[in-house]
Amino acid sequence: MPEPVRPEHLLPDDQNFAQMNGVTIRKGTMGAFLANLRILSSLPSDSPEREAIIEQLKEGIPTMRENGLFELFAFRSPEVAEAIGVEP
């Protein structure tokens, strides 16, 4: 039976980033990505804040791909997926 993966198995408390297959993964990237998705989902399409949020999300896509997020979860909003350049 497989053992659960704990956060410290991937990134010990005394480290702030790790390299996985050539992708630098920073501590907090997954949380920031999800928080920015929530923000983007709540903004009107003509909001001037959207572009900065979208750019930040795009920066996190390599880490999300490396972690398998898009293999496990689908976007509820095709508009949000399209805005950041991910297939819904």
PDB file of N, CA, C and O in Angstrom:
ATOM      1  N   MET A   1       0.856  -1.177   0.000  1.00  0.00           N
ATOM      2  CA  MET A   1       0.000   0.000   0.000  1.00  0.00           C
ATOM      3  C   MET A   1       0.901   1.238   0.000  1.00  0.00           C
ATOM      4  O   MET A   1       1.820   1.332   0.814  1.00  0.00           O
ATOM      5  N   PRO A   2       0.648   2.182  -0.899  1.00  0.00           N
ATOM      6  CA  PRO A   2       1.499   3.378  -0.956  1.00  0.00           C
ATOM      7  C   PRO A   2       1.322   4.259   0.275  1.00  0.00           C
ATOM      8  O   PRO A   2       0.242   4.348   0.860  1.00  0.00           O
ATOM      9  N   GLU A   3       2.406   4.894   0.637  1.00  0.00           N
ATOM     10  CA  GLU A   3       2.398   5.840   1.748  1.00  0.00           C
ATOM     11  C   GLU A   3       1.951   7.212   1.238  1.00  0.00           C
ATOM     12  O   GLU A   3       2.199   7.540   0.078  1.00  0.00           O
ATOM     13  N   PRO A   4       1.298   8.019   2.080  1.00  0.00           N
ATOM     14  CA  PRO A   4       0.928   9.370   1.651  1.00  0.00           C
ATOM     15  C   PRO A   4       2.179  10.240   1.486  1.00  0.00           C
ATOM     16  O   PRO A   4       3.178  10.062   2.184  1.00  0.00           O
ATOM     17  N   VAL A   5       2.096  11.172   0.557  1.00  0.00           N
ATOM     18  CA  VAL A   5       3.177  12.127   0.354  1.00  0.00           C
ATOM     19  C   VAL A   5       2.911  13.328   1.245  1.00  0.00           C
ATOM     20  O   VAL A   5       1.832  13.918   1.208  1.00  0.00           O
ATOM     21  N   ARG A   6       3.894  13.676   2.036  1.00  0.00           N
ATOM     22  CA  ARG A   6       3.774  14.824   2.927  1.00  0.00           C
ATOM     23  C   ARG A   6       4.513  15.998   2.291  1.00  0.00           C
ATOM     24  O   ARG A   6       5.451  15.782   1.524  1.00  0.00           O
ATOM     25  N   PRO A   7       4.113  17.244   2.592  1.00  0.00           N
ATOM     26  CA  PRO A   7       4.775  18.406   1.989  1.00  0.00           C
ATOM     27  C   PRO A   7       6.296  18.387   2.157  1.00  0.00           C
ATOM     28  O   PRO A   7       7.026  18.739   1.231  1.00  0.00           O
ATOM     29  N   GLU A   8       6.768  17.982   3.321  1.00  0.00           N
ATOM     30  CA  GLU A   8       8.208  17.983   3.563  1.00  0.00           C
ATOM     31  C   GLU A   8       8.964  16.930   2.749  1.00  0.00           C
ATOM     32  O   GLU A   8      10.185  17.008   2.616  1.00  0.00           O
ATOM     33  N   HIS A   9       8.239  15.945   2.204  1.00  0.00           N
ATOM     34  CA  HIS A   9       8.879  14.992   1.301  1.00  0.00           C
ATOM     35  C   HIS A   9       9.280  15.681  -0.004  1.00  0.00           C
ATOM     36  O   HIS A   9      10.302  15.345  -0.601  1.00  0.00           O
ATOM     37  N   LEU A  10       8.482  16.630  -0.435  1.00  0.00           N
ATOM     38  CA  LEU A  10       8.754  17.341  -1.683  1.00  0.00           C
ATOM     39  C   LEU A  10       9.666  18.536  -1.486  1.00  0.00           C
ATOM     40  O   LEU A  10      10.539  18.804  -2.311  1.00  0.00           O
ATOM     41  N   LEU A  11       9.463  19.250  -0.398  1.00  0.00           N
ATOM     42  CA  LEU A  11      10.238  20.457  -0.146  1.00  0.00           C
ATOM     43  C   LEU A  11      10.402  20.621   1.366  1.00  0.00           C
ATOM     44  O   LEU A  11       9.465  21.032   2.050  1.00  0.00           O
ATOM     45  N   PRO A  12      11.587  20.302   1.887  1.00  0.00           N
ATOM     46  CA  PRO A  12      11.805  20.420   3.332  1.00  0.00           C
ATOM     47  C   PRO A  12      11.560  21.847   3.834  1.00  0.00           C
ATOM     48  O   PRO A  12      11.651  22.811   3.074  1.00  0.00           O
ATOM     49  N   ASP A  13      11.252  21.959   5.110  1.00  0.00           N
ATOM     50  CA  ASP A  13      10.920  23.252   5.707  1.00  0.00           C
ATOM     51  C   ASP A  13      12.012  24.303   5.510  1.00  0.00           C
ATOM     52  O   ASP A  13      11.713  25.493   5.409  1.00  0.00           O
ATOM     53  N   ASP A  14      13.263  23.879   5.455  1.00  0.00           N
ATOM     54  CA  ASP A  14      14.365  24.837   5.344  1.00  0.00           C
ATOM     55  C   ASP A  14      14.701  25.221   3.901  1.00  0.00           C
ATOM     56  O   ASP A  14      15.675  25.936   3.666  1.00  0.00           O
ATOM     57  N   GLN A  15      13.910  24.756   2.939  1.00  0.00           N
ATOM     58  CA  GLN A  15      14.131  25.091   1.528  1.00  0.00           C
ATOM     59  C   GLN A  15      12.923  25.840   0.982  1.00  0.00           C
ATOM     60  O   GLN A  15      11.787  25.576   1.375  1.00  0.00           O
ATOM     61  N   ASN A  16      13.179  26.777   0.071  1.00  0.00           N
ATOM     62  CA  ASN A  16      12.099  27.567  -0.519  1.00  0.00           C
ATOM     63  C   ASN A  16      11.788  27.194  -1.962  1.00  0.00           C
ATOM     64  O   ASN A  16      10.771  27.625  -2.506  1.00  0.00           O
ATOM     65  N   PHE A  17      12.652  26.398  -2.587  1.00  0.00           N
ATOM     66  CA  PHE A  17      12.393  25.965  -3.957  1.00  0.00           C
ATOM     67  C   PHE A  17      13.094  24.649  -4.225  1.00  0.00           C
ATOM     68  O   PHE A  17      14.000  24.245  -3.496  1.00  0.00           O
ATOM     69  N   ALA A  18      12.658  23.992  -5.282  1.00  0.00           N
ATOM     70  CA  ALA A  18      13.258  22.735  -5.732  1.00  0.00           C
ATOM     71  C   ALA A  18      13.258  22.725  -7.250  1.00  0.00           C
ATOM     72  O   ALA A  18      12.493  23.455  -7.881  1.00  0.00           O
ATOM     73  N   GLN A  19      14.100  21.911  -7.828  1.00  0.00           N
ATOM     74  CA  GLN A  19      14.139  21.715  -9.272  1.00  0.00           C
ATOM     75  C   GLN A  19      13.535  20.346  -9.581  1.00  0.00           C
ATOM     76  O   GLN A  19      13.937  19.335  -9.004  1.00  0.00           O
ATOM     77  N   MET A  20      12.566  20.324 -10.498  1.00  0.00           N
ATOM     78  CA  MET A  20      11.976  19.065 -10.953  1.00  0.00           C
ATOM     79  C   MET A  20      11.928  19.099 -12.470  1.00  0.00           C
ATOM     80  O   MET A  20      11.206  19.905 -13.057  1.00  0.00           O
ATOM     81  N   ASN A  21      12.698  18.221 -13.106  1.00  0.00           N
ATOM     82  CA  ASN A  21      12.728  18.135 -14.569  1.00  0.00           C
ATOM     83  C   ASN A  21      12.980  19.488 -15.220  1.00  0.00           C
ATOM     84  O   ASN A  21      12.359  19.824 -16.228  1.00  0.00           O
ATOM     85  N   GLY A  22      13.886  20.258 -14.645  1.00  0.00           N
ATOM     86  CA  GLY A  22      14.255  21.548 -15.213  1.00  0.00           C
ATOM     87  C   GLY A  22      13.323  22.696 -14.864  1.00  0.00           C
ATOM     88  O   GLY A  22      13.533  23.816 -15.329  1.00  0.00           O
ATOM     89  N   VAL A  23      12.304  22.447 -14.061  1.00  0.00           N
ATOM     90  CA  VAL A  23      11.356  23.489 -13.661  1.00  0.00           C
ATOM     91  C   VAL A  23      11.631  23.855 -12.211  1.00  0.00           C
ATOM     92  O   VAL A  23      11.659  22.985 -11.339  1.00  0.00           O
ATOM     93  N   THR A  24      11.833  25.146 -11.953  1.00  0.00           N
ATOM     94  CA  THR A  24      12.019  25.610 -10.584  1.00  0.00           C
ATOM     95  C   THR A  24      10.645  25.744  -9.935  1.00  0.00           C
ATOM     96  O   THR A  24       9.784  26.484 -10.410  1.00  0.00           O
ATOM     97  N   ILE A  25      10.463  25.022  -8.856  1.00  0.00           N
ATOM     98  CA  ILE A  25       9.189  25.037  -8.142  1.00  0.00           C
ATOM     99  C   ILE A  25       9.408  25.721  -6.801  1.00  0.00           C
ATOM    100  O   ILE A  25      10.134  25.223  -5.940  1.00  0.00           O
ATOM    101  N   ARG A  26       8.773  26.861  -6.644  1.00  0.00           N
ATOM    102  CA  ARG A  26       8.886  27.639  -5.403  1.00  0.00           C
ATOM    103  C   ARG A  26       7.800  27.229  -4.418  1.00  0.00           C
ATOM    104  O   ARG A  26       6.692  26.854  -4.799  1.00  0.00           O
ATOM    105  N   LYS A  27       8.145  27.310  -3.170  1.00  0.00           N
ATOM    106  CA  LYS A  27       7.165  27.075  -2.106  1.00  0.00           C
ATOM    107  C   LYS A  27       6.072  28.135  -2.230  1.00  0.00           C
ATOM    108  O   LYS A  27       6.380  29.322  -2.342  1.00  0.00           O
ATOM    109  N   GLY A  28       4.840  27.739  -2.210  1.00  0.00           N
ATOM    110  CA  GLY A  28       3.727  28.684  -2.287  1.00  0.00           C
ATOM    111  C   GLY A  28       3.163  28.876  -3.689  1.00  0.00           C
ATOM    112  O   GLY A  28       2.140  29.539  -3.857  1.00  0.00           O
ATOM    113  N   THR A  29       3.822  28.301  -4.701  1.00  0.00           N
ATOM    114  CA  THR A  29       3.366  28.520  -6.077  1.00  0.00           C
ATOM    115  C   THR A  29       1.963  27.961  -6.310  1.00  0.00           C
ATOM    116  O   THR A  29       1.135  28.617  -6.943  1.00  0.00           O
ATOM    117  N   MET A  30       1.695  26.786  -5.816  1.00  0.00           N
ATOM    118  CA  MET A  30       0.376  26.171  -6.017  1.00  0.00           C
ATOM    119  C   MET A  30      -0.706  27.013  -5.339  1.00  0.00           C
ATOM    120  O   MET A  30      -1.753  27.269  -5.935  1.00  0.00           O
ATOM    121  N   GLY A  31      -0.465  27.440  -4.111  1.00  0.00           N
ATOM    122  CA  GLY A  31      -1.436  28.262  -3.398  1.00  0.00           C
ATOM    123  C   GLY A  31      -1.686  29.582  -4.093  1.00  0.00           C
ATOM    124  O   GLY A  31      -2.831  30.023  -4.197  1.00  0.00           O
ATOM    125  N   ALA A  32      -0.613  30.229  -4.576  1.00  0.00           N
ATOM    126  CA  ALA A  32      -0.756  31.504  -5.291  1.00  0.00           C
ATOM    127  C   ALA A  32      -1.520  31.304  -6.596  1.00  0.00           C
ATOM    128  O   ALA A  32      -2.357  32.132  -6.957  1.00  0.00           O
ATOM    129  N   PHE A  33      -1.241  30.217  -7.302  1.00  0.00           N
ATOM    130  CA  PHE A  33      -1.925  29.930  -8.560  1.00  0.00           C
ATOM    131  C   PHE A  33      -3.427  29.787  -8.315  1.00  0.00           C
ATOM    132  O   PHE A  33      -4.233  30.377  -9.034  1.00  0.00           O
ATOM    133  N   LEU A  34      -3.796  29.017  -7.316  1.00  0.00           N
ATOM    134  CA  LEU A  34      -5.222  28.809  -7.023  1.00  0.00           C
ATOM    135  C   LEU A  34      -5.888  30.107  -6.562  1.00  0.00           C
ATOM    136  O   LEU A  34      -7.019  30.398  -6.951  1.00  0.00           O
ATOM    137  N   ALA A  35      -5.194  30.878  -5.742  1.00  0.00           N
ATOM    138  CA  ALA A  35      -5.754  32.162  -5.292  1.00  0.00           C
ATOM    139  C   ALA A  35      -5.968  33.097  -6.478  1.00  0.00           C
ATOM    140  O   ALA A  35      -6.989  33.781  -6.550  1.00  0.00           O
ATOM    141  N   ASN A  36      -5.015  33.133  -7.409  1.00  0.00           N
ATOM    142  CA  ASN A  36      -5.161  33.994  -8.587  1.00  0.00           C
ATOM    143  C   ASN A  36      -6.268  33.508  -9.516  1.00  0.00           C
ATOM    144  O   ASN A  36      -6.927  34.318 -10.167  1.00  0.00           O
ATOM    145  N   LEU A  37      -6.478  32.196  -9.586  1.00  0.00           N
ATOM    146  CA  LEU A  37      -7.613  31.686 -10.372  1.00  0.00           C
ATOM    147  C   LEU A  37      -8.937  32.173  -9.782  1.00  0.00           C
ATOM    148  O   LEU A  37      -9.845  32.560 -10.517  1.00  0.00           O
ATOM    149  N   ARG A  38      -9.039  32.150  -8.457  1.00  0.00           N
ATOM    150  CA  ARG A  38     -10.261  32.650  -7.800  1.00  0.00           C
ATOM    151  C   ARG A  38     -10.469  34.130  -8.113  1.00  0.00           C
ATOM    152  O   ARG A  38     -11.579  34.558  -8.429  1.00  0.00           O
ATOM    153  N   ILE A  39      -9.383  34.906  -8.021  1.00  0.00           N
ATOM    154  CA  ILE A  39      -9.482  36.338  -8.307  1.00  0.00           C
ATOM    155  C   ILE A  39      -9.921  36.556  -9.748  1.00  0.00           C
ATOM    156  O   ILE A  39     -10.845  37.328 -10.006  1.00  0.00           O
ATOM    157  N   LEU A  40      -9.262  35.877 -10.691  1.00  0.00           N
ATOM    158  CA  LEU A  40      -9.600  36.045 -12.103  1.00  0.00           C
ATOM    159  C   LEU A  40     -11.052  35.669 -12.367  1.00  0.00           C
ATOM    160  O   LEU A  40     -11.742  36.346 -13.128  1.00  0.00           O
ATOM    161  N   SER A  41     -11.513  34.605 -11.748  1.00  0.00           N
ATOM    162  CA  SER A  41     -12.898  34.154 -11.943  1.00  0.00           C
ATOM    163  C   SER A  41     -13.916  35.175 -11.459  1.00  0.00           C
ATOM    164  O   SER A  41     -15.041  35.218 -11.956  1.00  0.00           O
ATOM    165  N   SER A  42     -13.523  35.998 -10.489  1.00  0.00           N
ATOM    166  CA  SER A  42     -14.465  36.960  -9.919  1.00  0.00           C
ATOM    167  C   SER A  42     -14.415  38.335 -10.594  1.00  0.00           C
ATOM    168  O   SER A  42     -15.286  39.172 -10.358  1.00  0.00           O
ATOM    169  N   LEU A  43     -13.407  38.569 -11.426  1.00  0.00           N
ATOM    170  CA  LEU A  43     -13.269  39.885 -12.066  1.00  0.00           C
ATOM    171  C   LEU A  43     -14.122  39.992 -13.325  1.00  0.00           C
ATOM    172  O   LEU A  43     -14.230  39.022 -14.075  1.00  0.00           O
ATOM    173  N   PRO A  44     -14.722  41.136 -13.566  1.00  0.00           N
ATOM    174  CA  PRO A  44     -15.423  41.343 -14.831  1.00  0.00           C
ATOM    175  C   PRO A  44     -14.421  41.295 -15.994  1.00  0.00           C
ATOM    176  O   PRO A  44     -13.247  41.623 -15.819  1.00  0.00           O
ATOM    177  N   SER A  45     -14.881  40.894 -17.158  1.00  0.00           N
ATOM    178  CA  SER A  45     -13.989  40.733 -18.306  1.00  0.00           C
ATOM    179  C   SER A  45     -13.325  42.027 -18.741  1.00  0.00           C
ATOM    180  O   SER A  45     -12.299  41.988 -19.420  1.00  0.00           O
ATOM    181  N   ASP A  46     -13.881  43.169 -18.371  1.00  0.00           N
ATOM    182  CA  ASP A  46     -13.286  44.452 -18.763  1.00  0.00           C
ATOM    183  C   ASP A  46     -12.471  45.087 -17.632  1.00  0.00           C
ATOM    184  O   ASP A  46     -12.098  46.257 -17.721  1.00  0.00           O
ATOM    185  N   SER A  47     -12.197  44.333 -16.584  1.00  0.00           N
ATOM    186  CA  SER A  47     -11.452  44.861 -15.446  1.00  0.00           C
ATOM    187  C   SER A  47      -9.994  45.106 -15.823  1.00  0.00           C
ATOM    188  O   SER A  47      -9.361  44.243 -16.431  1.00  0.00           O
ATOM    189  N   PRO A  48      -9.454  46.273 -15.471  1.00  0.00           N
ATOM    190  CA  PRO A  48      -8.053  46.557 -15.775  1.00  0.00           C
ATOM    191  C   PRO A  48      -7.074  45.676 -14.983  1.00  0.00           C
ATOM    192  O   PRO A  48      -5.912  45.556 -15.370  1.00  0.00           O
ATOM    193  N   GLU A  49      -7.518  45.068 -13.900  1.00  0.00           N
ATOM    194  CA  GLU A  49      -6.649  44.208 -13.093  1.00  0.00           C
ATOM    195  C   GLU A  49      -6.419  42.837 -13.719  1.00  0.00           C
ATOM    196  O   GLU A  49      -5.485  42.132 -13.336  1.00  0.00           O
ATOM    197  N   ARG A  50      -7.247  42.457 -14.665  1.00  0.00           N
ATOM    198  CA  ARG A  50      -7.169  41.112 -15.252  1.00  0.00           C
ATOM    199  C   ARG A  50      -5.808  40.784 -15.846  1.00  0.00           C
ATOM    200  O   ARG A  50      -5.297  39.683 -15.642  1.00  0.00           O
ATOM    201  N   GLU A  51      -5.219  41.711 -16.570  1.00  0.00           N
ATOM    202  CA  GLU A  51      -3.978  41.416 -17.288  1.00  0.00           C
ATOM    203  C   GLU A  51      -2.852  41.009 -16.338  1.00  0.00           C
ATOM    204  O   GLU A  51      -2.116  40.065 -16.626  1.00  0.00           O
ATOM    205  N   ALA A  52      -2.708  41.708 -15.214  1.00  0.00           N
ATOM    206  CA  ALA A  52      -1.655  41.362 -14.249  1.00  0.00           C
ATOM    207  C   ALA A  52      -1.905  39.979 -13.641  1.00  0.00           C
ATOM    208  O   ALA A  52      -0.967  39.211 -13.429  1.00  0.00           O
ATOM    209  N   ILE A  53      -3.166  39.669 -13.364  1.00  0.00           N
ATOM    210  CA  ILE A  53      -3.513  38.356 -12.803  1.00  0.00           C
ATOM    211  C   ILE A  53      -3.226  37.266 -13.835  1.00  0.00           C
ATOM    212  O   ILE A  53      -2.664  36.224 -13.495  1.00  0.00           O
ATOM    213  N   ILE A  54      -3.604  37.497 -15.078  1.00  0.00           N
ATOM    214  CA  ILE A  54      -3.375  36.519 -16.148  1.00  0.00           C
ATOM    215  C   ILE A  54      -1.884  36.272 -16.331  1.00  0.00           C
ATOM    216  O   ILE A  54      -1.468  35.121 -16.467  1.00  0.00           O
ATOM    217  N   GLU A  55      -1.079  37.314 -16.337  1.00  0.00           N
ATOM    218  CA  GLU A  55       0.373  37.144 -16.494  1.00  0.00           C
ATOM    219  C   GLU A  55       0.964  36.336 -15.352  1.00  0.00           C
ATOM    220  O   GLU A  55       1.830  35.488 -15.571  1.00  0.00           O
ATOM    221  N   GLN A  56       0.501  36.592 -14.134  1.00  0.00           N
ATOM    222  CA  GLN A  56       0.998  35.826 -12.985  1.00  0.00           C
ATOM    223  C   GLN A  56       0.599  34.360 -13.104  1.00  0.00           C
ATOM    224  O   GLN A  56       1.396  33.475 -12.792  1.00  0.00           O
ATOM    225  N   LEU A  57      -0.613  34.098 -13.549  1.00  0.00           N
ATOM    226  CA  LEU A  57      -1.062  32.721 -13.745  1.00  0.00           C
ATOM    227  C   LEU A  57      -0.230  32.022 -14.812  1.00  0.00           C
ATOM    228  O   LEU A  57       0.151  30.864 -14.639  1.00  0.00           O
ATOM    229  N   LYS A  58       0.050  32.702 -15.894  1.00  0.00           N
ATOM    230  CA  LYS A  58       0.851  32.105 -16.969  1.00  0.00           C
ATOM    231  C   LYS A  58       2.245  31.718 -16.470  1.00  0.00           C
ATOM    232  O   LYS A  58       2.796  30.703 -16.894  1.00  0.00           O
ATOM    233  N   GLU A  59       2.811  32.521 -15.577  1.00  0.00           N
ATOM    234  CA  GLU A  59       4.126  32.194 -15.016  1.00  0.00           C
ATOM    235  C   GLU A  59       4.084  30.903 -14.205  1.00  0.00           C
ATOM    236  O   GLU A  59       5.085  30.191 -14.118  1.00  0.00           O
ATOM    237  N   GLY A  60       2.938  30.600 -13.615  1.00  0.00           N
ATOM    238  CA  GLY A  60       2.814  29.396 -12.790  1.00  0.00           C
ATOM    239  C   GLY A  60       2.472  28.133 -13.560  1.00  0.00           C
ATOM    240  O   GLY A  60       2.526  27.039 -12.998  1.00  0.00           O
ATOM    241  N   ILE A  61       2.123  28.257 -14.829  1.00  0.00           N
ATOM    242  CA  ILE A  61       1.684  27.087 -15.601  1.00  0.00           C
ATOM    243  C   ILE A  61       2.740  25.987 -15.664  1.00  0.00           C
ATOM    244  O   ILE A  61       2.379  24.824 -15.484  1.00  0.00           O
ATOM    245  N   PRO A  62       4.028  26.274 -15.909  1.00  0.00           N
ATOM    246  CA  PRO A  62       5.003  25.166 -15.931  1.00  0.00           C
ATOM    247  C   PRO A  62       5.036  24.365 -14.631  1.00  0.00           C
ATOM    248  O   PRO A  62       5.152  23.139 -14.662  1.00  0.00           O
ATOM    249  N   THR A  63       4.936  25.042 -13.503  1.00  0.00           N
ATOM    250  CA  THR A  63       4.919  24.338 -12.223  1.00  0.00           C
ATOM    251  C   THR A  63       3.663  23.493 -12.094  1.00  0.00           C
ATOM    252  O   THR A  63       3.727  22.360 -11.616  1.00  0.00           O
ATOM    253  N   MET A  64       2.523  24.023 -12.514  1.00  0.00           N
ATOM    254  CA  MET A  64       1.272  23.270 -12.420  1.00  0.00           C
ATOM    255  C   MET A  64       1.315  22.035 -13.323  1.00  0.00           C
ATOM    256  O   MET A  64       0.828  20.967 -12.952  1.00  0.00           O
ATOM    257  N   ARG A  65       1.900  22.194 -14.506  1.00  0.00           N
ATOM    258  CA  ARG A  65       2.049  21.035 -15.399  1.00  0.00           C
ATOM    259  C   ARG A  65       2.964  19.983 -14.772  1.00  0.00           C
ATOM    260  O   ARG A  65       2.649  18.793 -14.784  1.00  0.00           O
ATOM    261  N   GLU A  66       4.092  20.423 -14.228  1.00  0.00           N
ATOM    262  CA  GLU A  66       5.046  19.496 -13.617  1.00  0.00           C
ATOM    263  C   GLU A  66       4.417  18.751 -12.447  1.00  0.00           C
ATOM    264  O   GLU A  66       4.724  17.581 -12.220  1.00  0.00           O
ATOM    265  N   ASN A  67       3.550  19.410 -11.710  1.00  0.00           N
ATOM    266  CA  ASN A  67       2.859  18.775 -10.580  1.00  0.00           C
ATOM    267  C   ASN A  67       1.656  17.944 -10.999  1.00  0.00           C
ATOM    268  O   ASN A  67       1.062  17.262 -10.164  1.00  0.00           O
ATOM    269  N   GLY A  68       1.287  17.986 -12.266  1.00  0.00           N
ATOM    270  CA  GLY A  68       0.187  17.160 -12.762  1.00  0.00           C
ATOM    271  C   GLY A  68      -1.196  17.739 -12.522  1.00  0.00           C
ATOM    272  O   GLY A  68      -2.190  17.024 -12.648  1.00  0.00           O
ATOM    273  N   LEU A  69      -1.282  19.010 -12.182  1.00  0.00           N
ATOM    274  CA  LEU A  69      -2.581  19.608 -11.868  1.00  0.00           C
ATOM    275  C   LEU A  69      -3.574  19.459 -13.019  1.00  0.00           C
ATOM    276  O   LEU A  69      -4.735  19.115 -12.799  1.00  0.00           O
ATOM    277  N   PHE A  70      -3.119  19.717 -14.245  1.00  0.00           N
ATOM    278  CA  PHE A  70      -4.034  19.697 -15.390  1.00  0.00           C
ATOM    279  C   PHE A  70      -4.398  18.276 -15.825  1.00  0.00           C
ATOM    280  O   PHE A  70      -5.340  18.082 -16.594  1.00  0.00           O
ATOM    281  N   GLU A  71      -3.657  17.291 -15.336  1.00  0.00           N
ATOM    282  CA  GLU A  71      -4.008  15.892 -15.604  1.00  0.00           C
ATOM    283  C   GLU A  71      -5.117  15.426 -14.667  1.00  0.00           C
ATOM    284  O   GLU A  71      -5.862  14.499 -14.984  1.00  0.00           O
ATOM    285  N   LEU A  72      -5.220  16.081 -13.510  1.00  0.00           N
ATOM    286  CA  LEU A  72      -6.166  15.643 -12.487  1.00  0.00           C
ATOM    287  C   LEU A  72      -7.436  16.469 -12.421  1.00  0.00           C
ATOM    288  O   LEU A  72      -8.488  15.971 -12.021  1.00  0.00           O
ATOM    289  N   PHE A  73      -7.338  17.749 -12.819  1.00  0.00           N
ATOM    290  CA  PHE A  73      -8.469  18.658 -12.675  1.00  0.00           C
ATOM    291  C   PHE A  73      -8.755  19.370 -13.985  1.00  0.00           C
ATOM    292  O   PHE A  73      -7.845  19.683 -14.753  1.00  0.00           O
ATOM    293  N   ALA A  74     -10.034  19.619 -14.227  1.00  0.00           N
ATOM    294  CA  ALA A  74     -10.457  20.370 -15.405  1.00  0.00           C
ATOM    295  C   ALA A  74     -11.004  21.719 -14.948  1.00  0.00           C
ATOM    296  O   ALA A  74     -11.563  21.836 -13.858  1.00  0.00           O
ATOM    297  N   PHE A  75     -10.839  22.715 -15.779  1.00  0.00           N
ATOM    298  CA  PHE A  75     -11.371  24.034 -15.468  1.00  0.00           C
ATOM    299  C   PHE A  75     -12.885  24.026 -15.602  1.00  0.00           C
ATOM    300  O   PHE A  75     -13.421  23.479 -16.566  1.00  0.00           O
ATOM    301  N   ARG A  76     -13.563  24.617 -14.661  1.00  0.00           N
ATOM    302  CA  ARG A  76     -15.016  24.777 -14.772  1.00  0.00           C
ATOM    303  C   ARG A  76     -15.350  25.863 -15.779  1.00  0.00           C
ATOM    304  O   ARG A  76     -16.379  25.816 -16.453  1.00  0.00           O
ATOM    305  N   SER A  77     -14.463  26.839 -15.866  1.00  0.00           N
ATOM    306  CA  SER A  77     -14.698  27.983 -16.735  1.00  0.00           C
ATOM    307  C   SER A  77     -13.797  27.909 -17.963  1.00  0.00           C
ATOM    308  O   SER A  77     -12.586  28.104 -17.857  1.00  0.00           O
ATOM    309  N   PRO A  78     -14.379  27.629 -19.121  1.00  0.00           N
ATOM    310  CA  PRO A  78     -13.575  27.638 -20.343  1.00  0.00           C
ATOM    311  C   PRO A  78     -12.968  29.014 -20.624  1.00  0.00           C
ATOM    312  O   PRO A  78     -11.907  29.116 -21.240  1.00  0.00           O
ATOM    313  N   GLU A  79     -13.642  30.065 -20.173  1.00  0.00           N
ATOM    314  CA  GLU A  79     -13.143  31.417 -20.387  1.00  0.00           C
ATOM    315  C   GLU A  79     -11.834  31.646 -19.625  1.00  0.00           C
ATOM    316  O   GLU A  79     -10.897  32.240 -20.158  1.00  0.00           O
ATOM    317  N   VAL A  80     -11.775  31.176 -18.387  1.00  0.00           N
ATOM    318  CA  VAL A  80     -10.561  31.317 -17.585  1.00  0.00           C
ATOM    319  C   VAL A  80      -9.436  30.475 -18.199  1.00  0.00           C
ATOM    320  O   VAL A  80      -8.307  30.950 -18.315  1.00  0.00           O
ATOM    321  N   ALA A  81      -9.732  29.240 -18.589  1.00  0.00           N
ATOM    322  CA  ALA A  81      -8.720  28.384 -19.213  1.00  0.00           C
ATOM    323  C   ALA A  81      -8.174  29.042 -20.478  1.00  0.00           C
ATOM    324  O   ALA A  81      -6.964  29.055 -20.702  1.00  0.00           O
ATOM    325  N   GLU A  82      -9.051  29.576 -21.287  1.00  0.00           N
ATOM    326  CA  GLU A  82      -8.619  30.230 -22.520  1.00  0.00           C
ATOM    327  C   GLU A  82      -7.781  31.473 -22.223  1.00  0.00           C
ATOM    328  O   GLU A  82      -6.791  31.727 -22.909  1.00  0.00           O
ATOM    329  N   ALA A  83      -8.161  32.240 -21.221  1.00  0.00           N
ATOM    330  CA  ALA A  83      -7.444  33.469 -20.875  1.00  0.00           C
ATOM    331  C   ALA A  83      -5.989  33.196 -20.500  1.00  0.00           C
ATOM    332  O   ALA A  83      -5.110  34.007 -20.792  1.00  0.00           O
ATOM    333  N   ILE A  84      -5.730  32.050 -19.849  1.00  0.00           N
ATOM    334  CA  ILE A  84      -4.360  31.759 -19.436  1.00  0.00           C
ATOM    335  C   ILE A  84      -3.670  30.787 -20.392  1.00  0.00           C
ATOM    336  O   ILE A  84      -2.508  30.438 -20.185  1.00  0.00           O
ATOM    337  N   GLY A  85      -4.370  30.352 -21.429  1.00  0.00           N
ATOM    338  CA  GLY A  85      -3.755  29.522 -22.452  1.00  0.00           C
ATOM    339  C   GLY A  85      -3.669  28.051 -22.111  1.00  0.00           C
ATOM    340  O   GLY A  85      -2.716  27.375 -22.501  1.00  0.00           O
ATOM    341  N   VAL A  86      -4.666  27.542 -21.380  1.00  0.00           N
ATOM    342  CA  VAL A  86      -4.708  26.125 -21.012  1.00  0.00           C
ATOM    343  C   VAL A  86      -5.968  25.538 -21.618  1.00  0.00           C
ATOM    344  O   VAL A  86      -7.036  26.149 -21.576  1.00  0.00           O
ATOM    345  N   GLU A  87      -5.833  24.350 -22.180  1.00  0.00           N
ATOM    346  CA  GLU A  87      -7.007  23.673 -22.751  1.00  0.00           C
ATOM    347  C   GLU A  87      -7.994  23.349 -21.643  1.00  0.00           C
ATOM    348  O   GLU A  87      -7.600  22.793 -20.618  1.00  0.00           O
ATOM    349  N   PRO A  88      -9.281  23.687 -21.825  1.00  0.00           N
ATOM    350  CA  PRO A  88     -10.277  23.376 -20.777  1.00  0.00           C
ATOM    351  C   PRO A  88     -10.564  21.881 -20.668  1.00  0.00           C
ATOM    352  O   PRO A  88     -11.373  21.467 -19.838  1.00  0.00           O
TER     353      PRO A  88
END
